[in-house]
Structures are given as structure tokens and as C-alpha cells.
Amino acid sequence: MILDKNLIKHYTDYLRLELSLSENSIESYKHDVTLFMQYIENSNNTKSLDDISHNTIESFLEEIYRLGLSSVSQARILSGLKSFYRYLNQEKICNNNPTSVINTPTIARHIPDVLTFEEIMKMIDEIDLSTVFGHRNKAIIEVMYSCGLRVSEVISLKISNIYFEDGFVKVYGKGDKERLIPICHETINTLLLYMKQCRVHQHIAPKYSDIVFISNRGTSLTRQSVFLMIKSVAEKAGIKKDISPHTLRHSFATHLLEGGADLRAVQQMLGHSNITTTEIYTHVSDEHLKKVIMDFHPRCNK
């Protein structure tokens, strides 16, 4: 076997300690490298890492394509192999880098579903505040929409990371990267109302005493519970779009950009390391474009 377990362990240590990747990303990279090495061992008599050529890697990518893996999965696997070879070269374990001449598969970029501001307000108004978790659910939706948080970020949000006086929240995104996001006055009021009138009456396990949003078990919420809550609220509000917690994040970014916000500022608030990820939100609806023309073009605006 040309790749032993110790090398995989050292590589994953490098991902964890030097690149500060999340455990999910580390597992994905580990899986991708292992999958490739299994292909190598089953397909030829390669004796060392230096013997692997770009043709071998291209054959591997063709094989996973035939197995039905999407372009997104192919791109992720190639990204994992590129990272692995960077590590091998850096540690002088391998002298060549066959991934350097291979282009990433083209990924179709789908415009995500976006809610209008009116639809979001309709969802918020639909929440029954007389129920036990009404104020909590309203606060979750407002925080996710007002700050563009991922569902993982909202369920792990800490009271000690909300700066009520200054109007900021501190969150830790992918790779434990820290960022500060402004939070509007109205959302702060909704949060305080939930915390002072509802959360204060819950039994909270000591381990979760600093977590903002608490479940009926006194622990933090799960991603699934937030997903189901948002789907339920959207259905009650009569919204037919395919809704998930990420839809609120999409809407946050799109509404800011349509309102004239700077792309770099939105990138920073979303926690994107690459601005090309943020650029997917620069789409605007046909109706919005039509309204811009009608309102501002001198030929139309008469």
C-alpha cells in the first residue's frame, strides 16, 4: 500500500492544526484521499506517490463521473487531492504535483430561492407569541435574517457574544473563523424580549447556560429542529417556495445588495473567504430590473 495510516494521520493533523479546518472538512478530505488511493491500488501497479501522473488522476475523475457523482462532488474531491499534494510537497514526501495541471470541473451555479421582505414579515407575523416557544422562534428568524447567520451559527450563538450596547454579534463560522456582524435595534429588542420573558423561565442545563436559543430539554437546538420550525412557519404563512434556514441567509444577502450595499461588506458579514462565493447573490429579479429601468431611465421616467 503506497499510503499508510500514519501518513493520513499526519495529513489530517496538518488540516486541523495548521489550516484550522472544521472536523467535517477534515473528514471529507480524508475520505477523498482514501478513495483515490483505493482506486490506485485496484487499477495499476504504482509503487510510490511520485509515480502518480496527472493522467492517473484524470482517469480517477472520469471513473467517479461514470459512477454518477455530480460536478460539485467531483470538484470537492479534486480540491481534496490538490490539498493533499500541497501537503506532500511542503513536507518533501513527494516531489511532483500531478494535480497542478488539472482544472476544476465546471459547477453550475444555481440562484437560490429568496424570500421578499414582505414574505419574511408575513412569516414573523404568523408566529403565535402566546405559545411556549413563540418568542424564541420569532427571535431565531429575525436574527437569521437580520445578520445572515448559518443555522449552525444561530444554534451555537452565545449570550456573551452579543454586544447589546454596541449593536454587534460575534459568531464563529466555518473553520472557526470569527466575525462581527451588526445587529439592528429591532432585532435586539426581539432578543431581549425572548430572553427576559421566556428563556429566564426555562430549566437550562449548566453546560448550555450561555447559549441563547434553548430547546425544551434545556439544551441547545439542533439544525433539524430549526429547519422544521422554519418550514412550518412558512407553510402557515402560505409561502409556496422551497424554504430552509439558508433561505433567510440568501434573502439577507440579496436584499442588502439590491439595496446598494457594497459586495465586500456583504462578503465580510457572510463570512465568505472568497468573494466569488458572494457574487451568486448579485442576481436581481426581472421585476426589480424592470422597475429600475422604469424609475430611473430618462426615456421611461416621464
C-alpha positions, -999 to +999 in steps of 0.1 A: +000+000+000+016+033-011-004+053+015-001+042+051-023+052+080+004+073+096+006+095+066-032+100+066-030+108+103-002+134+098-021+149+069-053+153+090-032+168+118-019+193+093-055+202+082-066+205+118-036+224+134-022+244+105-052+251+083-078+251+112-104+233+091-136+220+107-139+184+116-165+179+087-140+193+062-112+172+076-133+140+073-143+149+037-106+154+027-096+122+044-124+103+026-114+117-008-077+109-004-085+073+008-109+069-021-082+079-046-056+056-031-081+027-032-086+034-069-048+035-074-043+001-057-071-015-076-062-002-111-024-004-115+010-014-100+020+021-088+047+017-062+051+053-049+034+086-048+059+100-072+048+075-099+013+090-100+007+112-131-020+137-140-033+111-164-039+088-135-059+115-116-079+123-147-088+086-151-099+086-115-121+116-120-136+100-151-143+069-131-162+088-104-181+107-131-192+073-146-204+063-111-228+093-112-211+118-089-221+154-095-198+181-107-199+195-072-187+162-057-160+159-084-148+195-077-147+187-039-127+155-044-102+173-067-099+201-041-091+174-015-064+159-038-049+193-045-047+200-008-031+166-002-004+172-028+004+206-014+010+189+020+031+162+004+053+188-014+056+210+016+067+181+038+090+169+009+073+135+010+066+137-028+084+157-054+058+161-081+023+176-081+001+160-108-030+179-097-014+213-107-023+209-143-059+197-138-087+222-139-116+220-115-148+207-131-173+234-140-200+237-114-235+250-124-243+279-101-279+279-091-296+310-079-310+302-045-346+308-035-351+342-020-379+355+001-392+390-003-392+413+027-430+411+027-428+373+029-404+374+057-426+398+077-456+376+069-437+346+085-428+366+115-464+379+119-476+343+116-458+331+148-481+327+177-464+345+206-488+330+231-472+296+227-442+285+249-416+290+222-433+317+201-409+345+212-379+322+207-389+312+172-396+348+163-361+358+176-344+330+157-360+341+123-352+377+130-316+370+139-310+348+109-325+373+085-310+404+102-275+390+105-273+364+077-263+336+100-259+300+091-281+276+110-250+262+128-241+297+139-275+306+153-278+274+174-244+279+189-248+317+194-238+327+229-252+355+251-216+366+259-210+372+222-239+396+218-229+432+224-263+448+230-250+482+237-228+484+206-252+466+183-229+437+172-229+399+174-198+377+173-201+344+156-177+316+146-182+303+111-166+276+090-131+268+102-139+286+135-133+319+118-145+347+139-165+377+126-185+406+140-219+414+124-240+445+131-275+437+145-303+461+142-322+477+171-355+460+164-338+425+164-321+433+197-355+442+212-369+409+200-340+390+215-342+408+248-380+401+250-374+364+244-346+363+270-363+383+297-398+369+294-393+333+281-358+320+284-355+331+320-383+307+330-367+276+313-347+250+331-313+252+314-286+226+318-254+242+332-234+233+301-258+255+280-262+284+303-245+308+278-264+295+247-291+319+235-316+296+220-327+268+243-347+237+235-375+222+256-349+199+271-328+228+284-300+222+258-291+239+225-313+234+195-305+210+166-302+221+130-331+198+122-354+214+148-347+249+133-353+236+098-387+221+108-397+252+126-390+275+097-407+251+072-438+250+095-439+288+099-436+293+061-464+268+054-487+286+078-478+319+062-489+304+028-454+306+012-450+280-016-413+284-021-388+257-011-378+272+023-349+262+046-329+281+072-304+290+045-332+308+026-331+335+053-293+339+047-298+341+010-325+368+015-303+388+038-275+390+012-298+396-018-318+424+000-286+441+010-271+440-025-303+451-041-304+480-017-270+491-028-247+475-002-210+470-011-202+435-022-171+433+000-191+443+031-216+416+024-188+391+019-174+400+053-208+397+070-215+363+054-180+351+064-171+340+028-133+336+023-137+341-014-157+369-030-168+347-059-190+328-034-208+361-025-212+370-062-240+345-066-262+369-046-257+397-071-286+384-092-317+405-091-352+396-103-365+405-137-392+426-120-366+445-100-346+453-132-377+464-149-386+487-120-350+502-121-354+510-158-389+524-154-379+545-124-346+559-135-341+557-173-347+592-187-366+577-217-390+558-194-392+581-164-415+608-178 
